[in-house]
Amino acid sequence: MYRTKTNGELRLANVGEVVTLAGWVQRTRKMGGMTFIDLRDRYGITQIVFNNEVDASLCDKANHVGREWVLQVRGTVAERESKNANMPTGDIEIIAAELNVLSRSEVPPFTIEDNTDGGDDLRMKYRYLDLRRAAVRRNLELRHQMAILIRNFLDSKDFIEVETPILIGSTPEGARDFVVPSRMNPGQFYALPQSPQTLKQLLMVAGFDRYFQIAKCFRDEDLRADRQPEFTQIDCEMSFVEQDDVLEIFEDMARHLFKRVRGVDLPSPLRRMTWHDAMRLYGSDKPDLRFGMTFVELMDTLKGSGTFPVFDNAAYIGGICVPGCADYSRKQLDQLTEWVKRPQIGASGLVYIKYNSDGTVKSSIDKFYTPEVLQAVKQATGASDGDLVLILCGDNANKTRVQLSTLRLEMGDRLGLRDKNRFECLWIVDFPLFEWSDEEQRLMATHHPFTLPNPEDIPLLDEHPERVRAVAYDFVCNGVEVGGGSLRIHDGELQAKMFKILGFTPERAMAQFGFLINAFKYGAPPHAGLAFGFDRFVSIMAGLDSIRDCIAFPKNNSGRDVMLDAPSEIDDSQLDELNLIIKK
């Protein structure tokens, strides 16, 4: 065999043993007549010692070894004179007796160390080298650990893992599908699943009352830090359950994962917040509760003075109290004003009120309002001396709340309040069933067309569908939507009404979802589901800013795999086989 031990397992108890190791050269050092090689594999690093006085030819061979060469070394475990407390194997070293070069390496394009000099694009191009870094490897080990914990937990709750197809039919709503041409069916296309939504509902009709799958999903949408064109879901569905049943089980799963992976005890039960309250207090349906700065509406306090038209004409005026920041300079406030006016945020300006520690007040609107009004703002926002109040307004309340939400998160970052080692989880419930699409000029399903309306609101479907709540829920952690789901419609008449509101003719609904509509004619149980974003869950546990670092071979922000140079053009012969013509 190539090795008898790994590079991470030898300790003082192994002193005197003759072992064979194999791995990559992390670094070499020469000191007098000694040469030291740090040999690395997935399990750790072991120091190998070559002594010129003991074996000059072997030492000379070691002197010609380069970084990332693959070696096999045989030698005796010895106690180190100069121990390294930063390495698990830092108490021992190997006195080499034999060295075999298994593979040479060119000079790597970046250093294979935690603090590498490689930029994102370079590391993505040579991802197989980037994966050698311990920091990246630990993310994949964590992913593996979480997958096992999830499978074992769900198995203990009587869930059965069922694989569903990757080549399916295209369905409307949601993001764009990735499509795959069919050679055997000219002019026709498969779609890659955005999720196994309808398939897991069919499994409920089939009687598999507790299903799960760690499923690959695909969405052709613009990318950001927590999105990839292909991603992984912990996809689950249950029959004969209500909302509380679903939330209880998956709270338990989250609690199990946080305890086993991070040693964190989540509260029981988790907090629940309605969508309406989340938007009112945080301007987001995925609020970060690691810090305060909740929104305070200031319409009654600031609108209608007749002295400041910007506020008098606003549909919404809201503020946040930023603790301890009254000492912000005029330059800092001007920079913050320019920051909120960037196109990505789109605010028209920023109003500030500084409640100084000496009791004085300084504001960008103090010439428009009396000291009594500014004190009323102080009381409304709960500000204290030394605090800073930041205010935004606009002619669209929801849009302004979103802008204020972005400002709140920015101030949380600036004050170091978004600690990655602190976890605040909650459920967001009572989402609207529909949302208005300016692009489509129609109501669209907030989640998907199979979401159950709140039974209390079903009478509103005909006249006021925009006021109907969904029996839907999202699991949010540290400002990230980690998972979400809903109770499903299992009544054919209610599903037909849902399709009608969404603009489907009966013929189109049957063409797109006939398989599900027909299945429901044969006894569909009440059912519900939830899907966690596995990549997002791992990235939160690992304290990452992007899900890319917990995916073995991710795409860049343009959806390209720069390592494989994909997507790429295909030969004309393949296009002919698929009956495709590319417009130039």
Protein Blocks (a to p, Z undefined) as FASTA:
>chain_A
ZZfbdfklbcfklgoiacddddddfbdcdehjbccdddddfkbccdddddfklmmmlmmm
mmmpcehiacdddddddddfbdcfkbfklmbccddfbdcdfbdcdddfbdcdfbacbdfk
lmmmmmmlmmmpmklmmmmmmmmmmmmmmmmmmmmnopacddddfbdcddeehidddddd
dfklghiacdddfbfklmmmmmmmnopabccddddddddddddfkbcfbdcddddddehi
afklmmmmmmmmmmmmmmmmnopacddddddddfklmmmmnopabdcfkbghiacdfklm
mgonlpamklmmpcbdcddddehilmpcfklmmmmmmmmmpmklopabdcdddddfkopa
cdfklmmpcfklmmmmmmmnopaehiacdddddfbfklmmmmmmmmmmmmmmmnopacfk
bccddddehiafbdcdfklopacdfkbmkbccdfklmmmmmmmmmlpccddddddeehia
fbdcddddfbfklmmmmmmmnopafklmmmmmmmmmmmmmnopaddddddddfklmmmmm
nopabfklmcfbacdfkopafklopacdddfklmmmnopacdZZ
